[in-house]
């Protein structure tokens, strides 16, 4: 049986927590450069604390930059 007809999309569940830039880029399936470029358009996100974006910033990122269709946001 051919695998071409099967389009299996893996649904990922993520929660709002502190994330590194590379982790956010991985969620959005883009490079760190593109992720930084997208976030730069939204000044209200602010700069990370060291290398981490805190929960408040991540919540704002998820609100301002639409998540891919295979990502489900869960509340913990």
PDB file of N, H, CA, C and O in Angstrom:
ATOM      1  N   UNK A   1       0.837  -1.173   0.000  1.00  0.00           N
ATOM      2  CA  UNK A   1       0.000   0.000   0.000  1.00  0.00           C
ATOM      3  C   UNK A   1       0.885   1.241   0.000  1.00  0.00           C
ATOM      4  O   UNK A   1       1.890   1.290   0.709  1.00  0.00           O
ATOM      5  N   UNK A   2       0.521   2.221  -0.778  1.00  0.00           N
ATOM      6  H   UNK A   2      -0.295   2.181  -1.355  1.00  0.00           H
ATOM      7  CA  UNK A   2       1.309   3.433  -0.915  1.00  0.00           C
ATOM      8  C   UNK A   2       1.136   4.351   0.295  1.00  0.00           C
ATOM      9  O   UNK A   2       0.043   4.474   0.847  1.00  0.00           O
ATOM     10  N   UNK A   3       2.213   4.978   0.688  1.00  0.00           N
ATOM     11  H   UNK A   3       3.101   4.878   0.239  1.00  0.00           H
ATOM     12  CA  UNK A   3       2.178   5.920   1.804  1.00  0.00           C
ATOM     13  C   UNK A   3       1.783   7.326   1.349  1.00  0.00           C
ATOM     14  O   UNK A   3       1.543   8.199   2.183  1.00  0.00           O
ATOM     15  N   UNK A   4       1.713   7.551   0.044  1.00  0.00           N
ATOM     16  H   UNK A   4       1.908   6.842  -0.633  1.00  0.00           H
ATOM     17  CA  UNK A   4       1.410   8.884  -0.465  1.00  0.00           C
ATOM     18  C   UNK A   4       0.007   9.343  -0.104  1.00  0.00           C
ATOM     19  O   UNK A   4      -0.208  10.538   0.103  1.00  0.00           O
ATOM     20  N   UNK A   5      -0.945   8.437  -0.023  1.00  0.00           N
ATOM     21  H   UNK A   5      -0.770   7.467  -0.191  1.00  0.00           H
ATOM     22  CA  UNK A   5      -2.322   8.789   0.274  1.00  0.00           C
ATOM     23  C   UNK A   5      -2.582   9.100   1.734  1.00  0.00           C
ATOM     24  O   UNK A   5      -3.633   9.636   2.084  1.00  0.00           O
ATOM     25  N   UNK A   6      -1.637   8.769   2.574  1.00  0.00           N
ATOM     26  H   UNK A   6      -0.783   8.334   2.289  1.00  0.00           H
ATOM     27  CA  UNK A   6      -1.826   8.975   4.007  1.00  0.00           C
ATOM     28  C   UNK A   6      -1.182  10.290   4.434  1.00  0.00           C
ATOM     29  O   UNK A   6       0.037  10.450   4.371  1.00  0.00           O
ATOM     30  N   UNK A   7      -2.008  11.210   4.860  1.00  0.00           N
ATOM     31  H   UNK A   7      -2.998  11.079   4.911  1.00  0.00           H
ATOM     32  CA  UNK A   7      -1.512  12.485   5.360  1.00  0.00           C
ATOM     33  C   UNK A   7      -1.786  12.514   6.855  1.00  0.00           C
ATOM     34  O   UNK A   7      -2.810  13.029   7.304  1.00  0.00           O
ATOM     35  N   UNK A   8      -0.870  11.963   7.607  1.00  0.00           N
ATOM     36  H   UNK A   8      -0.038  11.545   7.243  1.00  0.00           H
ATOM     37  CA  UNK A   8      -1.038  11.888   9.056  1.00  0.00           C
ATOM     38  C   UNK A   8      -0.351  13.101   9.675  1.00  0.00           C
ATOM     39  O   UNK A   8       0.872  13.232   9.623  1.00  0.00           O
ATOM     40  N   UNK A   9      -1.144  13.971  10.253  1.00  0.00           N
ATOM     41  H   UNK A   9      -2.137  13.864  10.295  1.00  0.00           H
ATOM     42  CA  UNK A   9      -0.618  15.153  10.917  1.00  0.00           C
ATOM     43  C   UNK A   9      -0.634  14.904  12.412  1.00  0.00           C
ATOM     44  O   UNK A   9      -1.675  14.592  12.990  1.00  0.00           O
ATOM     45  N   UNK A  10       0.503  15.041  13.022  1.00  0.00           N
ATOM     46  H   UNK A  10       1.349  15.295  12.552  1.00  0.00           H
ATOM     47  CA  UNK A  10       0.614  14.820  14.453  1.00  0.00           C
ATOM     48  C   UNK A  10       0.169  16.076  15.193  1.00  0.00           C
ATOM     49  O   UNK A  10       0.722  17.158  14.992  1.00  0.00           O
ATOM     50  N   UNK A  11      -0.832  15.920  16.047  1.00  0.00           N
ATOM     51  H   UNK A  11      -1.281  15.042  16.210  1.00  0.00           H
ATOM     52  CA  UNK A  11      -1.313  17.022  16.863  1.00  0.00           C
ATOM     53  C   UNK A  11      -0.402  17.136  18.085  1.00  0.00           C
ATOM     54  O   UNK A  11      -0.155  16.149  18.778  1.00  0.00           O
ATOM     55  N   UNK A  12       0.092  18.342  18.342  1.00  0.00           N
ATOM     56  H   UNK A  12      -0.109  19.144  17.780  1.00  0.00           H
ATOM     57  CA  UNK A  12       0.952  18.574  19.502  1.00  0.00           C
ATOM     58  C   UNK A  12       0.221  19.445  20.498  1.00  0.00           C
ATOM     59  O   UNK A  12      -0.429  20.423  20.125  1.00  0.00           O
ATOM     60  N   UNK A  13       0.327  19.091  21.759  1.00  0.00           N
ATOM     61  H   UNK A  13       0.854  18.297  22.062  1.00  0.00           H
ATOM     62  CA  UNK A  13      -0.275  19.872  22.829  1.00  0.00           C
ATOM     63  C   UNK A  13       0.838  20.640  23.528  1.00  0.00           C
ATOM     64  O   UNK A  13       1.847  20.065  23.936  1.00  0.00           O
ATOM     65  N   UNK A  14       0.638  21.945  23.658  1.00  0.00           N
ATOM     66  H   UNK A  14      -0.182  22.412  23.326  1.00  0.00           H
ATOM     67  CA  UNK A  14       1.618  22.772  24.346  1.00  0.00           C
ATOM     68  C   UNK A  14       0.919  23.604  25.409  1.00  0.00           C
ATOM     69  O   UNK A  14      -0.270  23.903  25.296  1.00  0.00           O
ATOM     70  N   UNK A  15       1.650  23.967  26.417  1.00  0.00           N
ATOM     71  H   UNK A  15       2.616  23.724  26.508  1.00  0.00           H
ATOM     72  CA  UNK A  15       1.094  24.817  27.464  1.00  0.00           C
ATOM     73  C   UNK A  15       1.923  26.094  27.556  1.00  0.00           C
ATOM     74  O   UNK A  15       3.047  26.168  27.059  1.00  0.00           O
ATOM     75  N   UNK A  16       1.346  27.080  28.195  1.00  0.00           N
ATOM     76  H   UNK A  16       0.433  27.021  28.599  1.00  0.00           H
ATOM     77  CA  UNK A  16       2.042  28.352  28.378  1.00  0.00           C
ATOM     78  C   UNK A  16       3.025  28.185  29.534  1.00  0.00           C
ATOM     79  O   UNK A  16       2.632  27.949  30.676  1.00  0.00           O
ATOM     80  N   UNK A  17       4.296  28.311  29.212  1.00  0.00           N
ATOM     81  H   UNK A  17       4.615  28.502  28.284  1.00  0.00           H
ATOM     82  CA  UNK A  17       5.385  28.231  30.178  1.00  0.00           C
ATOM     83  C   UNK A  17       6.533  29.039  29.612  1.00  0.00           C
ATOM     84  O   UNK A  17       6.403  29.602  28.525  1.00  0.00           O
ATOM     85  N   UNK A  18       7.634  29.112  30.299  1.00  0.00           N
ATOM     86  H   UNK A  18       7.740  28.655  31.182  1.00  0.00           H
ATOM     87  CA  UNK A  18       8.811  29.813  29.783  1.00  0.00           C
ATOM     88  C   UNK A  18       9.408  29.014  28.626  1.00  0.00           C
ATOM     89  O   UNK A  18       9.538  27.793  28.705  1.00  0.00           O
ATOM     90  N   UNK A  19       9.765  29.709  27.563  1.00  0.00           N
ATOM     91  H   UNK A  19       9.659  30.702  27.499  1.00  0.00           H
ATOM     92  CA  UNK A  19      10.347  29.076  26.375  1.00  0.00           C
ATOM     93  C   UNK A  19      11.588  29.829  25.933  1.00  0.00           C
ATOM     94  O   UNK A  19      11.677  31.048  26.075  1.00  0.00           O
ATOM     95  N   UNK A  20      12.550  29.082  25.392  1.00  0.00           N
ATOM     96  H   UNK A  20      12.479  28.091  25.276  1.00  0.00           H
ATOM     97  CA  UNK A  20      13.683  29.674  24.701  1.00  0.00           C
ATOM     98  C   UNK A  20      13.234  30.015  23.285  1.00  0.00           C
ATOM     99  O   UNK A  20      12.238  29.479  22.798  1.00  0.00           O
ATOM    100  N   UNK A  21      13.970  30.906  22.626  1.00  0.00           N
ATOM    101  H   UNK A  21      14.779  31.341  23.021  1.00  0.00           H
ATOM    102  CA  UNK A  21      13.630  31.295  21.254  1.00  0.00           C
ATOM    103  C   UNK A  21      13.614  30.088  20.317  1.00  0.00           C
ATOM    104  O   UNK A  21      12.720  29.968  19.479  1.00  0.00           O
ATOM    105  N   UNK A  22      14.591  29.196  20.451  1.00  0.00           N
ATOM    106  H   UNK A  22      15.317  29.293  21.132  1.00  0.00           H
ATOM    107  CA  UNK A  22      14.650  28.043  19.556  1.00  0.00           C
ATOM    108  C   UNK A  22      13.460  27.102  19.768  1.00  0.00           C
ATOM    109  O   UNK A  22      13.023  26.439  18.828  1.00  0.00           O
ATOM    110  N   UNK A  23      12.932  27.039  21.002  1.00  0.00           N
ATOM    111  H   UNK A  23      13.287  27.578  21.766  1.00  0.00           H
ATOM    112  CA  UNK A  23      11.758  26.200  21.260  1.00  0.00           C
ATOM    113  C   UNK A  23      10.511  26.797  20.606  1.00  0.00           C
ATOM    114  O   UNK A  23       9.691  26.074  20.042  1.00  0.00           O
ATOM    115  N   UNK A  24      10.377  28.118  20.687  1.00  0.00           N
ATOM    116  H   UNK A  24      11.043  28.706  21.145  1.00  0.00           H
ATOM    117  CA  UNK A  24       9.254  28.784  20.028  1.00  0.00           C
ATOM    118  C   UNK A  24       9.347  28.606  18.513  1.00  0.00           C
ATOM    119  O   UNK A  24       8.347  28.333  17.849  1.00  0.00           O
ATOM    120  N   UNK A  25      10.557  28.763  17.976  1.00  0.00           N
ATOM    121  H   UNK A  25      11.369  28.984  18.516  1.00  0.00           H
ATOM    122  CA  UNK A  25      10.756  28.587  16.537  1.00  0.00           C
ATOM    123  C   UNK A  25      10.393  27.170  16.115  1.00  0.00           C
ATOM    124  O   UNK A  25       9.820  26.972  15.044  1.00  0.00           O
ATOM    125  N   UNK A  26      10.713  26.197  16.933  1.00  0.00           N
ATOM    126  H   UNK A  26      11.178  26.357  17.803  1.00  0.00           H
ATOM    127  CA  UNK A  26      10.384  24.804  16.631  1.00  0.00           C
ATOM    128  C   UNK A  26       8.868  24.589  16.612  1.00  0.00           C
ATOM    129  O   UNK A  26       8.352  23.858  15.766  1.00  0.00           O
ATOM    130  N   UNK A  27       8.157  25.229  17.547  1.00  0.00           N
ATOM    131  H   UNK A  27       8.576  25.822  18.234  1.00  0.00           H
ATOM    132  CA  UNK A  27       6.691  25.114  17.570  1.00  0.00           C
ATOM    133  C   UNK A  27       6.067  25.667  16.293  1.00  0.00           C
ATOM    134  O   UNK A  27       5.101  25.111  15.772  1.00  0.00           O
ATOM    135  N   UNK A  28       6.626  26.761  15.797  1.00  0.00           N
ATOM    136  H   UNK A  28       7.411  27.213  16.220  1.00  0.00           H
ATOM    137  CA  UNK A  28       6.103  27.422  14.601  1.00  0.00           C
ATOM    138  C   UNK A  28       6.721  26.890  13.311  1.00  0.00           C
ATOM    139  O   UNK A  28       6.380  27.362  12.226  1.00  0.00           O
ATOM    140  N   UNK A  29       7.621  25.920  13.412  1.00  0.00           N
ATOM    141  H   UNK A  29       7.898  25.537  14.293  1.00  0.00           H
ATOM    142  CA  UNK A  29       8.292  25.308  12.255  1.00  0.00           C
ATOM    143  C   UNK A  29       9.028  26.327  11.401  1.00  0.00           C
ATOM    144  O   UNK A  29       8.946  26.300  10.173  1.00  0.00           O
ATOM    145  N   UNK A  30       9.751  27.228  12.063  1.00  0.00           N
ATOM    146  H   UNK A  30       9.818  27.250  13.060  1.00  0.00           H
ATOM    147  CA  UNK A  30      10.567  28.226  11.371  1.00  0.00           C
ATOM    148  C   UNK A  30      11.936  28.281  12.039  1.00  0.00           C
ATOM    149  O   UNK A  30      12.151  27.671  13.087  1.00  0.00           O
ATOM    150  N   UNK A  31      12.852  29.013  11.426  1.00  0.00           N
ATOM    151  H   UNK A  31      12.677  29.508  10.575  1.00  0.00           H
ATOM    152  CA  UNK A  31      14.171  29.173  12.024  1.00  0.00           C
ATOM    153  C   UNK A  31      14.118  30.228  13.130  1.00  0.00           C
ATOM    154  O   UNK A  31      13.144  30.972  13.244  1.00  0.00           O
ATOM    155  N   UNK A  32      15.172  30.281  13.940  1.00  0.00           N
ATOM    156  H   UNK A  32      15.963  29.676  13.847  1.00  0.00           H
ATOM    157  CA  UNK A  32      15.238  31.293  14.990  1.00  0.00           C
ATOM    158  C   UNK A  32      15.233  32.692  14.385  1.00  0.00           C
ATOM    159  O   UNK A  32      14.649  33.612  14.958  1.00  0.00           O
ATOM    160  N   UNK A  33      15.871  32.859  13.244  1.00  0.00           N
ATOM    161  H   UNK A  33      16.346  32.111  12.779  1.00  0.00           H
ATOM    162  CA  UNK A  33      15.925  34.156  12.572  1.00  0.00           C
ATOM    163  C   UNK A  33      14.520  34.623  12.185  1.00  0.00           C
ATOM    164  O   UNK A  33      14.160  35.773  12.435  1.00  0.00           O
ATOM    165  N   UNK A  34      13.736  33.748  11.583  1.00  0.00           N
ATOM    166  H   UNK A  34      14.029  32.813  11.381  1.00  0.00           H
ATOM    167  CA  UNK A  34      12.367  34.095  11.158  1.00  0.00           C
ATOM    168  C   UNK A  34      11.486  34.344  12.373  1.00  0.00           C
ATOM    169  O   UNK A  34      10.660  35.256  12.363  1.00  0.00           O
ATOM    170  N   UNK A  35      11.653  33.539  13.421  1.00  0.00           N
ATOM    171  H   UNK A  35      12.324  32.798  13.429  1.00  0.00           H
ATOM    172  CA  UNK A  35      10.850  33.724  14.634  1.00  0.00           C
ATOM    173  C   UNK A  35      11.145  35.090  15.255  1.00  0.00           C
ATOM    174  O   UNK A  35      10.225  35.801  15.661  1.00  0.00           O
ATOM    175  N   UNK A  36      12.399  35.450  15.326  1.00  0.00           N
ATOM    176  H   UNK A  36      13.146  34.873  14.996  1.00  0.00           H
ATOM    177  CA  UNK A  36      12.786  36.749  15.878  1.00  0.00           C
ATOM    178  C   UNK A  36      12.222  37.880  15.019  1.00  0.00           C
ATOM    179  O   UNK A  36      11.785  38.906  15.540  1.00  0.00           O
ATOM    180  N   UNK A  37      12.235  37.685  13.703  1.00  0.00           N
ATOM    181  H   UNK A  37      12.591  36.852  13.279  1.00  0.00           H
ATOM    182  CA  UNK A  37      11.708  38.690  12.769  1.00  0.00           C
ATOM    183  C   UNK A  37      10.199  38.876  12.964  1.00  0.00           C
ATOM    184  O   UNK A  37       9.708  40.005  12.954  1.00  0.00           O
ATOM    185  N   UNK A  38       9.467  37.777  13.142  1.00  0.00           N
ATOM    186  H   UNK A  38       9.866  36.860  13.150  1.00  0.00           H
ATOM    187  CA  UNK A  38       8.021  37.862  13.387  1.00  0.00           C
ATOM    188  C   UNK A  38       7.715  38.554  14.713  1.00  0.00           C
ATOM    189  O   UNK A  38       6.776  39.345  14.806  1.00  0.00           O
ATOM    190  N   UNK A  39       8.509  38.252  15.730  1.00  0.00           N
ATOM    191  H   UNK A  39       9.271  37.609  15.655  1.00  0.00           H
ATOM    192  CA  UNK A  39       8.268  38.825  17.051  1.00  0.00           C
ATOM    193  C   UNK A  39       8.643  40.304  17.101  1.00  0.00           C
ATOM    194  O   UNK A  39       8.071  41.065  17.881  1.00  0.00           O
ATOM    195  N   UNK A  40       9.596  40.710  16.276  1.00  0.00           N
ATOM    196  H   UNK A  40      10.061  40.092  15.642  1.00  0.00           H
ATOM    197  CA  UNK A  40      10.047  42.101  16.258  1.00  0.00           C
ATOM    198  C   UNK A  40       8.921  43.047  15.842  1.00  0.00           C
ATOM    199  O   UNK A  40       8.917  44.212  16.240  1.00  0.00           O
ATOM    200  N   UNK A  41       7.969  42.562  15.051  1.00  0.00           N
ATOM    201  H   UNK A  41       7.972  41.615  14.728  1.00  0.00           H
ATOM    202  CA  UNK A  41       6.833  43.376  14.608  1.00  0.00           C
ATOM    203  C   UNK A  41       5.928  43.753  15.773  1.00  0.00           C
ATOM    204  O   UNK A  41       5.200  44.742  15.692  1.00  0.00           O
ATOM    205  N   UNK A  42       5.962  42.989  16.842  1.00  0.00           N
ATOM    206  H   UNK A  42       6.553  42.186  16.908  1.00  0.00           H
ATOM    207  CA  UNK A  42       5.095  43.201  17.999  1.00  0.00           C
ATOM    208  C   UNK A  42       5.950  43.652  19.183  1.00  0.00           C
ATOM    209  O   UNK A  42       6.449  42.827  19.948  1.00  0.00           O
ATOM    210  N   UNK A  43       6.112  44.947  19.322  1.00  0.00           N
ATOM    211  H   UNK A  43       5.707  45.617  18.700  1.00  0.00           H
ATOM    212  CA  UNK A  43       6.983  45.496  20.372  1.00  0.00           C
ATOM    213  C   UNK A  43       6.467  45.202  21.772  1.00  0.00           C
ATOM    214  O   UNK A  43       7.245  45.182  22.727  1.00  0.00           O
ATOM    215  N   UNK A  44       5.151  44.972  21.908  1.00  0.00           N
ATOM    216  H   UNK A  44       4.520  44.988  21.133  1.00  0.00           H
ATOM    217  CA  UNK A  44       4.588  44.738  23.239  1.00  0.00           C
ATOM    218  C   UNK A  44       5.060  43.429  23.861  1.00  0.00           C
ATOM    219  O   UNK A  44       4.884  43.218  25.061  1.00  0.00           O
ATOM    220  N   UNK A  45       5.658  42.548  23.060  1.00  0.00           N
ATOM    221  H   UNK A  45       5.800  42.720  22.085  1.00  0.00           H
ATOM    222  CA  UNK A  45       6.192  41.288  23.595  1.00  0.00           C
ATOM    223  C   UNK A  45       7.376  41.575  24.515  1.00  0.00           C
ATOM    224  O   UNK A  45       7.519  40.950  25.566  1.00  0.00           O
ATOM    225  N   UNK A  46       8.209  42.508  24.123  1.00  0.00           N
ATOM    226  H   UNK A  46       8.093  43.016  23.270  1.00  0.00           H
ATOM    227  CA  UNK A  46       9.368  42.861  24.941  1.00  0.00           C
ATOM    228  C   UNK A  46      10.540  41.921  24.717  1.00  0.00           C
ATOM    229  O   UNK A  46      10.472  40.996  23.906  1.00  0.00           O
ATOM    230  N   UNK A  47      11.603  42.172  25.443  1.00  0.00           N
ATOM    231  H   UNK A  47      11.658  42.923  26.102  1.00  0.00           H
ATOM    232  CA  UNK A  47      12.816  41.363  25.333  1.00  0.00           C
ATOM    233  C   UNK A  47      12.773  40.218  26.344  1.00  0.00           C
ATOM    234  O   UNK A  47      12.141  40.335  27.394  1.00  0.00           O
ATOM    235  N   UNK A  48      13.448  39.113  26.024  1.00  0.00           N
ATOM    236  H   UNK A  48      13.961  39.019  25.171  1.00  0.00           H
ATOM    237  CA  UNK A  48      13.467  37.990  26.965  1.00  0.00           C
ATOM    238  C   UNK A  48      14.285  38.328  28.210  1.00  0.00           C
ATOM    239  O   UNK A  48      15.128  39.224  28.194  1.00  0.00           O
ATOM    240  N   UNK A  49      14.021  37.602  29.269  1.00  0.00           N
ATOM    241  H   UNK A  49      13.336  36.873  29.282  1.00  0.00           H
ATOM    242  CA  UNK A  49      14.796  37.726  30.501  1.00  0.00           C
ATOM    243  C   UNK A  49      15.975  36.771  30.360  1.00  0.00           C
ATOM    244  O   UNK A  49      15.848  35.574  30.621  1.00  0.00           O
ATOM    245  N   UNK A  50      17.108  37.300  29.951  1.00  0.00           N
ATOM    246  H   UNK A  50      17.211  38.272  29.739  1.00  0.00           H
ATOM    247  CA  UNK A  50      18.240  36.439  29.622  1.00  0.00           C
ATOM    248  C   UNK A  50      17.960  35.781  28.284  1.00  0.00           C
ATOM    249  O   UNK A  50      17.937  36.451  27.251  1.00  0.00           O
ATOM    250  N   UNK A  51      17.748  34.471  28.298  1.00  0.00           N
ATOM    251  H   UNK A  51      17.768  33.927  29.137  1.00  0.00           H
ATOM    252  CA  UNK A  51      17.423  33.742  27.083  1.00  0.00           C
ATOM    253  C   UNK A  51      15.975  33.262  27.060  1.00  0.00           C
ATOM    254  O   UNK A  51      15.503  32.769  26.035  1.00  0.00           O
ATOM    255  N   UNK A  52      15.267  33.401  28.178  1.00  0.00           N
ATOM    256  H   UNK A  52      15.650  33.801  29.010  1.00  0.00           H
ATOM    257  CA  UNK A  52      13.910  32.861  28.297  1.00  0.00           C
ATOM    258  C   UNK A  52      12.839  33.929  28.158  1.00  0.00           C
ATOM    259  O   UNK A  52      12.963  35.035  28.685  1.00  0.00           O
ATOM    260  N   UNK A  53      11.789  33.573  27.439  1.00  0.00           N
ATOM    261  H   UNK A  53      11.688  32.675  27.011  1.00  0.00           H
ATOM    262  CA  UNK A  53      10.572  34.387  27.419  1.00  0.00           C
ATOM    263  C   UNK A  53       9.670  33.832  28.516  1.00  0.00           C
ATOM    264  O   UNK A  53       9.408  32.630  28.555  1.00  0.00           O
ATOM    265  N   UNK A  54       9.192  34.705  29.412  1.00  0.00           N
ATOM    266  H   UNK A  54       9.405  35.681  29.380  1.00  0.00           H
ATOM    267  CA  UNK A  54       8.379  34.228  30.529  1.00  0.00           C
ATOM    268  C   UNK A  54       6.946  33.906  30.087  1.00  0.00           C
ATOM    269  O   UNK A  54       6.577  34.131  28.935  1.00  0.00           O
ATOM    270  N   UNK A  55       6.151  33.381  31.015  1.00  0.00           N
ATOM    271  H   UNK A  55       6.450  33.199  31.952  1.00  0.00           H
ATOM    272  CA  UNK A  55       4.795  32.912  30.700  1.00  0.00           C
ATOM    273  C   UNK A  55       3.918  34.023  30.120  1.00  0.00           C
ATOM    274  O   UNK A  55       3.145  33.790  29.190  1.00  0.00           O
ATOM    275  N   UNK A  56       4.042  35.218  30.670  1.00  0.00           N
ATOM    276  H   UNK A  56       4.669  35.407  31.426  1.00  0.00           H
ATOM    277  CA  UNK A  56       3.244  36.346  30.183  1.00  0.00           C
ATOM    278  C   UNK A  56       3.600  36.681  28.732  1.00  0.00           C
ATOM    279  O   UNK A  56       2.712  36.917  27.912  1.00  0.00           O
ATOM    280  N   UNK A  57       4.891  36.702  28.418  1.00  0.00           N
ATOM    281  H   UNK A  57       5.612  36.511  29.084  1.00  0.00           H
ATOM    282  CA  UNK A  57       5.337  36.976  27.058  1.00  0.00           C
ATOM    283  C   UNK A  57       4.916  35.866  26.102  1.00  0.00           C
ATOM    284  O   UNK A  57       4.491  36.143  24.980  1.00  0.00           O
ATOM    285  N   UNK A  58       5.031  34.620  26.533  1.00  0.00           N
ATOM    286  H   UNK A  58       5.377  34.395  27.444  1.00  0.00           H
ATOM    287  CA  UNK A  58       4.660  33.479  25.689  1.00  0.00           C
ATOM    288  C   UNK A  58       3.167  33.503  25.395  1.00  0.00           C
ATOM    289  O   UNK A  58       2.747  33.233  24.270  1.00  0.00           O
ATOM    290  N   UNK A  59       2.371  33.824  26.398  1.00  0.00           N
ATOM    291  H   UNK A  59       2.713  34.043  27.312  1.00  0.00           H
ATOM    292  CA  UNK A  59       0.927  33.938  26.189  1.00  0.00           C
ATOM    293  C   UNK A  59       0.624  35.004  25.144  1.00  0.00           C
ATOM    294  O   UNK A  59      -0.236  34.808  24.285  1.00  0.00           O
ATOM    295  N   UNK A  60       1.316  36.116  25.213  1.00  0.00           N
ATOM    296  H   UNK A  60       2.014  36.276  25.911  1.00  0.00           H
ATOM    297  CA  UNK A  60       1.140  37.198  24.251  1.00  0.00           C
ATOM    298  C   UNK A  60       1.606  36.774  22.859  1.00  0.00           C
ATOM    299  O   UNK A  60       0.962  37.102  21.862  1.00  0.00           O
ATOM    300  N   UNK A  61       2.713  36.052  22.787  1.00  0.00           N
ATOM    301  H   UNK A  61       3.236  35.785  23.597  1.00  0.00           H
ATOM    302  CA  UNK A  61       3.221  35.549  21.497  1.00  0.00           C
ATOM    303  C   UNK A  61       2.191  34.630  20.855  1.00  0.00           C
ATOM    304  O   UNK A  61       1.896  34.761  19.667  1.00  0.00           O
ATOM    305  N   UNK A  62       1.638  33.692  21.640  1.00  0.00           N
ATOM    306  H   UNK A  62       1.878  33.585  22.604  1.00  0.00           H
ATOM    307  CA  UNK A  62       0.646  32.769  21.103  1.00  0.00           C
ATOM    308  C   UNK A  62      -0.611  33.502  20.638  1.00  0.00           C
ATOM    309  O   UNK A  62      -1.283  33.060  19.706  1.00  0.00           O
ATOM    310  N   UNK A  63      -0.926  34.617  21.287  1.00  0.00           N
ATOM    311  H   UNK A  63      -0.380  34.976  22.044  1.00  0.00           H
ATOM    312  CA  UNK A  63      -2.107  35.404  20.913  1.00  0.00           C
ATOM    313  C   UNK A  63      -1.845  36.227  19.648  1.00  0.00           C
ATOM    314  O   UNK A  63      -2.702  36.309  18.769  1.00  0.00           O
ATOM    315  N   UNK A  64      -0.660  36.832  19.561  1.00  0.00           N
ATOM    316  H   UNK A  64       0.036  36.765  20.276  1.00  0.00           H
ATOM    317  CA  UNK A  64      -0.358  37.729  18.441  1.00  0.00           C
ATOM    318  C   UNK A  64       0.076  36.998  17.176  1.00  0.00           C
ATOM    319  O   UNK A  64      -0.262  37.419  16.069  1.00  0.00           O
ATOM    320  N   UNK A  65       0.811  35.922  17.329  1.00  0.00           N
ATOM    321  H   UNK A  65       1.085  35.580  18.228  1.00  0.00           H
ATOM    322  CA  UNK A  65       1.296  35.154  16.179  1.00  0.00           C
ATOM    323  C   UNK A  65       0.536  33.830  16.173  1.00  0.00           C
ATOM    324  O   UNK A  65       0.737  32.985  17.045  1.00  0.00           O
ATOM    325  N   UNK A  66      -0.318  33.663  15.206  1.00  0.00           N
ATOM    326  H   UNK A  66      -0.481  34.349  14.498  1.00  0.00           H
ATOM    327  CA  UNK A  66      -1.202  32.500  15.149  1.00  0.00           C
ATOM    328  C   UNK A  66      -0.410  31.195  15.151  1.00  0.00           C
ATOM    329  O   UNK A  66       0.541  31.027  14.388  1.00  0.00           O
ATOM    330  N   UNK A  67      -0.819  30.284  16.017  1.00  0.00           N
ATOM    331  H   UNK A  67      -1.592  30.420  16.637  1.00  0.00           H
ATOM    332  CA  UNK A  67      -0.183  28.969  16.098  1.00  0.00           C
ATOM    333  C   UNK A  67      -0.528  28.131  14.874  1.00  0.00           C
ATOM    334  O   UNK A  67      -1.604  28.300  14.300  1.00  0.00           O
ATOM    335  N   UNK A  68       0.361  27.231  14.462  1.00  0.00           N
ATOM    336  H   UNK A  68       1.235  27.094  14.928  1.00  0.00           H
ATOM    337  CA  UNK A  68       0.043  26.318  13.370  1.00  0.00           C
ATOM    338  C   UNK A  68      -1.174  25.453  13.709  1.00  0.00           C
ATOM    339  O   UNK A  68      -1.501  25.269  14.881  1.00  0.00           O
ATOM    340  N   UNK A  69      -1.826  24.934  12.702  1.00  0.00           N
ATOM    341  H   UNK A  69      -1.561  25.083  11.750  1.00  0.00           H
ATOM    342  CA  UNK A  69      -3.060  24.181  12.907  1.00  0.00           C
ATOM    343  C   UNK A  69      -2.871  22.871  13.675  1.00  0.00           C
ATOM    344  O   UNK A  69      -3.830  22.343  14.238  1.00  0.00           O
ATOM    345  N   UNK A  70      -1.647  22.345  13.701  1.00  0.00           N
ATOM    346  H   UNK A  70      -0.868  22.775  13.243  1.00  0.00           H
ATOM    347  CA  UNK A  70      -1.425  21.085  14.414  1.00  0.00           C
ATOM    348  C   UNK A  70      -1.038  21.284  15.878  1.00  0.00           C
ATOM    349  O   UNK A  70      -0.686  20.319  16.557  1.00  0.00           O
ATOM    350  N   UNK A  71      -1.097  22.514  16.372  1.00  0.00           N
ATOM    351  H   UNK A  71      -1.382  23.298  15.821  1.00  0.00           H
ATOM    352  CA  UNK A  71      -0.752  22.829  17.759  1.00  0.00           C
ATOM    353  C   UNK A  71      -2.027  23.127  18.538  1.00  0.00           C
ATOM    354  O   UNK A  71      -2.842  23.948  18.118  1.00  0.00           O
ATOM    355  N   UNK A  72      -2.194  22.459  19.671  1.00  0.00           N
ATOM    356  H   UNK A  72      -1.532  21.792  20.013  1.00  0.00           H
ATOM    357  CA  UNK A  72      -3.327  22.723  20.564  1.00  0.00           C
ATOM    358  C   UNK A  72      -2.781  23.297  21.861  1.00  0.00           C
ATOM    359  O   UNK A  72      -1.894  22.717  22.486  1.00  0.00           O
ATOM    360  N   UNK A  73      -3.317  24.433  22.255  1.00  0.00           N
ATOM    361  H   UNK A  73      -4.038  24.904  21.747  1.00  0.00           H
ATOM    362  CA  UNK A  73      -2.894  25.083  23.481  1.00  0.00           C
ATOM    363  C   UNK A  73      -3.731  24.543  24.640  1.00  0.00           C
ATOM    364  O   UNK A  73      -4.961  24.598  24.605  1.00  0.00           O
ATOM    365  N   UNK A  74      -3.064  24.024  25.656  1.00  0.00           N
ATOM    366  H   UNK A  74      -2.065  23.979  25.684  1.00  0.00           H
ATOM    367  CA  UNK A  74      -3.786  23.485  26.811  1.00  0.00           C
ATOM    368  C   UNK A  74      -3.464  24.323  28.027  1.00  0.00           C
ATOM    369  O   UNK A  74      -2.411  24.956  28.106  1.00  0.00           O
ATOM    370  N   UNK A  75      -4.380  24.319  28.970  1.00  0.00           N
ATOM    371  H   UNK A  75      -5.235  23.805  28.906  1.00  0.00           H
ATOM    372  CA  UNK A  75      -4.187  25.049  30.220  1.00  0.00           C
ATOM    373  C   UNK A  75      -3.870  24.052  31.320  1.00  0.00           C
ATOM    374  O   UNK A  75      -4.555  23.042  31.484  1.00  0.00           O
ATOM    375  N   UNK A  76      -2.819  24.355  32.069  1.00  0.00           N
ATOM    376  H   UNK A  76      -2.263  25.176  31.936  1.00  0.00           H
ATOM    377  CA  UNK A  76      -2.386  23.457  33.133  1.00  0.00           C
ATOM    378  C   UNK A  76      -2.762  24.042  34.470  1.00  0.00           C
ATOM    379  O   UNK A  76      -2.486  23.439  35.508  1.00  0.00           O
TER     380      UNK A  76
END
